[in-house]
Amino acid sequence: MSDLVIGFEAQEIQTSSSTRSARLKWVIVVDPDLPVGRMMNAAVCVAAATAQAVPGQFGPERIDGAGSAHAGLPWAGCSVLAAEAATLQRIRTSAAAHSDVYVADMPLAAQETRVYDDYLSRLGGLAPDQIVYAAISLVGPRKRVDRIVGGLKLLT
């Protein structure tokens, strides 16, 4: 792992600007051939890992007129895209080759085990080309992320 921290500095957080003006872009790419529940699970899991690792992605919380709090959301946006398994593997490999791109992935092995240590053991026995991904989350410079995901469609 790189010591480089990928994220937004406080002065970059511009909640009044278009998401397209942000320096970094966040995308989650999911295998649309999975059952809906597994797609959602994979997307949420890689989003949670990304939220923990990449600072400055969330805007401030807001209190509504009744006094209820609403959590801050990704002020720079997050697109959820679709790609079949082979493309997910290519995206993962390409993104991991760039130190300025944060990558969180969810191998199918994570959904096929119920004990985290079993998942870790299973994953540790796989060569990189044997890993099948359910979802991948990327955060990095806008143009680089656009090149990596190259024209993928939104998940529908």
Summary of the structure (lengths in Angstrom):
residues: 156
radius of gyration: 16.3
end to end distance: 33.0
largest distance: 53.5
contacts: 440
relative contact order: 0.24
helix: 38%
strand: 21%
